[in-house]
Amino acid sequence: MVRAKSCLSWTIALMAAMAASFVWAADGPKDAPKKTEKNAAKTAPPADRFAVPDGTPAELIEYVKKLVAVPPEDEETRTKMRKSILLAAEKILAGKANAEERAFGVEAKMNMLTDEKQLAQFADDLKKAGHPDLALEVRGFMLYREIGQSVAAGPEQVKRAIAKTLKFFEQSPPRTSDRLLAIALIQNSIFDLTGDREFAIAAYRSLAKSYAAAKDKRLAEFADLFAATARRLDLVGKEIKIEGKTLDGAAFDWSKYAGKVVLVNFWATWCRPCVAEVPNLKECYDRYHAKGFDIVGISSDHRRADLEDFVKAREIPWPTVYGNDKPSETIAFYGVHRFPTMILVGKDGKVVSLDVHGQELQEELAKLLGPADEGKNAKKPAKPAKTG
């Protein structure tokens, strides 16, 4: 389906405007001229900004753009804005709109409808009117919304919503608007939401296949990311592959770590949680290194100088893997997009855990290597922080 960038950006603007609660200066500019008896009769009463005008689809689109430019100040104003946008969208769709204008009208209307039955009816109406692609846009939007709402209902509801999405894509490849759904499914890990690793792996593989078949080639990047995410989640019990060079320019040799327990730390100097984890990592290194523990850092920094300065200033004793002029390809290969991601590898070279932090790392090392080496300068494990 033809879709201009402005259409998608205005969809986001519509959603943001309806969710915002900034103060709207309804009385107009403070420096407006005061009325006098001479010009009072000539001054027209202020126009109702929520009164939807008649006009061409293009004129109605401009009206909607101006309307959402001023966020609503309260629930009453928000309700008026929603009704006005909805009416304007219906007028756009009822007029002689071209493909782009019609797409704008559909996006505006589906964002304003809050009832699932109304959305389903809207999709049916579009299909009957000879716009099957637009009907699929609405169906995809309904799934996007359902996944978001299912999070509060629990893992099983999330799994049902995602299963519906997978089936939807099997029947119809993703479209441009499904980029938002892809972002949501990456940022909110399916595994984190469901706690079911096998389900998450299968889901990401299915999504990778669907997005690879999309007509919009810009969606191919999500196909690669979904496939890489599935590859990472499937690492438990398997060997990990690491490519790149250490900061001294030598090729990284993973075989040198055979027989050791290794923490593979995906991190960056710009990542605050990564930096905050450094003292704990150094403590673990000091206490367990002599017993066969090591750390391999894989940096996602794009400025090599920042990385080199940080490693030198913090006196990081373990190697840091980097690419030639950019981060190691290992990051993309495993779909790592959240930092730090710390993967623990056992003595047999197989992954034990995909995400260990803080005290949990200390406990895992104790299981794998026995009591810590309490040397002269060693520190005792930090107590877990109190919550609540």
HUQUI-V900460 format. One record per backbone hydrogen bond with DSSP energy under -0.5 kcal/mol. CO is the residue of the C=O (numbers start at 1). NH is the residue of the N-H. If there is no record, write none. Layout:
co=CO nh=NH
co=CO nh=NH
This chain:
co=4 nh=7
co=4 nh=8
co=5 nh=9
co=6 nh=10
co=7 nh=11
co=8 nh=12
co=9 nh=13
co=10 nh=14
co=11 nh=15
co=12 nh=16
co=13 nh=17
co=14 nh=18
co=15 nh=19
co=16 nh=20
co=17 nh=72
co=23 nh=25
co=24 nh=26
co=25 nh=28
co=29 nh=32
co=36 nh=40
co=37 nh=41
co=39 nh=43
co=40 nh=43
co=42 nh=44
co=47 nh=49
co=48 nh=51
co=50 nh=52
co=56 nh=60
co=57 nh=61
co=58 nh=62
co=59 nh=63
co=60 nh=64
co=61 nh=65
co=62 nh=66
co=63 nh=67
co=64 nh=68
co=65 nh=69
co=67 nh=70
co=69 nh=71
co=74 nh=78
co=75 nh=79
co=76 nh=80
co=77 nh=81
co=78 nh=82
co=79 nh=83
co=80 nh=84
co=81 nh=85
co=82 nh=86
co=83 nh=87
co=84 nh=88
co=85 nh=89
co=86 nh=90
co=87 nh=91
co=88 nh=92
co=89 nh=93
co=90 nh=94
co=91 nh=95
co=95 nh=97
co=98 nh=102
co=99 nh=103
co=100 nh=104
co=101 nh=105
co=102 nh=106
co=103 nh=107
co=104 nh=108
co=105 nh=109
co=106 nh=110
co=107 nh=111
co=108 nh=112
co=109 nh=112
co=109 nh=113
co=115 nh=119
co=116 nh=120
co=117 nh=121
co=118 nh=122
co=119 nh=123
co=120 nh=124
co=121 nh=125
co=122 nh=126
co=123 nh=127
co=124 nh=128
co=125 nh=129
co=126 nh=131
co=127 nh=130
co=131 nh=135
co=132 nh=136
co=133 nh=137
co=134 nh=138
co=135 nh=139
co=136 nh=140
co=137 nh=141
co=138 nh=142
co=139 nh=143
co=140 nh=144
co=141 nh=145
co=142 nh=146
co=143 nh=147
co=144 nh=148
co=145 nh=149
co=146 nh=150
co=147 nh=151
co=148 nh=151
co=149 nh=152
co=150 nh=153
co=150 nh=154
co=151 nh=154
co=154 nh=158
co=155 nh=159
co=156 nh=160
co=157 nh=161
co=158 nh=162
co=159 nh=163
co=160 nh=164
co=161 nh=165
co=162 nh=166
co=163 nh=167
co=164 nh=168
co=165 nh=169
co=166 nh=170
co=167 nh=171
co=168 nh=172
co=174 nh=215
co=175 nh=178
co=176 nh=179
co=177 nh=180
co=178 nh=182
co=179 nh=183
co=180 nh=184
co=181 nh=185
co=182 nh=186
co=183 nh=187
co=184 nh=188
co=185 nh=190
co=187 nh=189
co=189 nh=193
co=190 nh=194
co=191 nh=195
co=195 nh=197
co=196 nh=200
co=197 nh=201
co=198 nh=202
co=199 nh=203
co=200 nh=204
co=201 nh=205
co=202 nh=206
co=203 nh=207
co=204 nh=208
co=205 nh=209
co=206 nh=210
co=207 nh=211
co=208 nh=212
co=209 nh=213
co=210 nh=213
co=211 nh=214
co=215 nh=217
co=216 nh=219
co=217 nh=220
co=218 nh=221
co=219 nh=222
co=219 nh=223
co=220 nh=224
co=221 nh=225
co=222 nh=226
co=223 nh=227
co=224 nh=228
co=225 nh=229
co=226 nh=230
co=227 nh=231
co=228 nh=232
co=229 nh=233
co=230 nh=234
co=232 nh=235
co=233 nh=236
co=235 nh=238
co=235 nh=351
co=238 nh=351
co=243 nh=330
co=244 nh=252
co=245 nh=322
co=246 nh=249
co=250 nh=246
co=252 nh=254
co=253 nh=256
co=254 nh=257
co=255 nh=258
co=257 nh=260
co=260 nh=262
co=261 nh=294
co=262 nh=264
co=262 nh=345
co=263 nh=265
co=263 nh=296
co=264 nh=266
co=264 nh=343
co=265 nh=267
co=265 nh=298
co=266 nh=340
co=266 nh=341
co=267 nh=300
co=268 nh=271
co=270 nh=272
co=271 nh=275
co=272 nh=276
co=273 nh=277
co=274 nh=278
co=275 nh=278
co=277 nh=281
co=278 nh=282
co=279 nh=283
co=280 nh=284
co=281 nh=285
co=282 nh=286
co=283 nh=287
co=284 nh=288
co=285 nh=289
co=287 nh=373
co=288 nh=291
co=288 nh=293
co=289 nh=292
co=292 nh=261
co=294 nh=263
co=296 nh=265
co=297 nh=299
co=297 nh=321
co=298 nh=267
co=299 nh=328
co=302 nh=304
co=303 nh=306
co=303 nh=307
co=304 nh=308
co=305 nh=309
co=306 nh=310
co=307 nh=311
co=308 nh=312
co=309 nh=313
co=310 nh=314
co=311 nh=316
co=312 nh=315
co=315 nh=317
co=319 nh=297
co=320 nh=247
co=321 nh=299
co=322 nh=245
co=326 nh=323
co=328 nh=331
co=329 nh=333
co=330 nh=334
co=331 nh=336
co=332 nh=335
co=335 nh=337
co=340 nh=342
co=341 nh=266
co=341 nh=343
co=342 nh=344
co=342 nh=356
co=343 nh=264
co=344 nh=352
co=344 nh=353
co=345 nh=262
co=346 nh=349
co=347 nh=259
co=349 nh=240
co=350 nh=346
co=351 nh=237
co=353 nh=344
co=357 nh=360
co=357 nh=361
co=358 nh=361
co=358 nh=362
co=359 nh=363
co=360 nh=364
co=361 nh=365
co=362 nh=366
co=363 nh=367
co=364 nh=368
co=365 nh=369
co=366 nh=370
co=372 nh=374
co=373 nh=375
co=375 nh=378
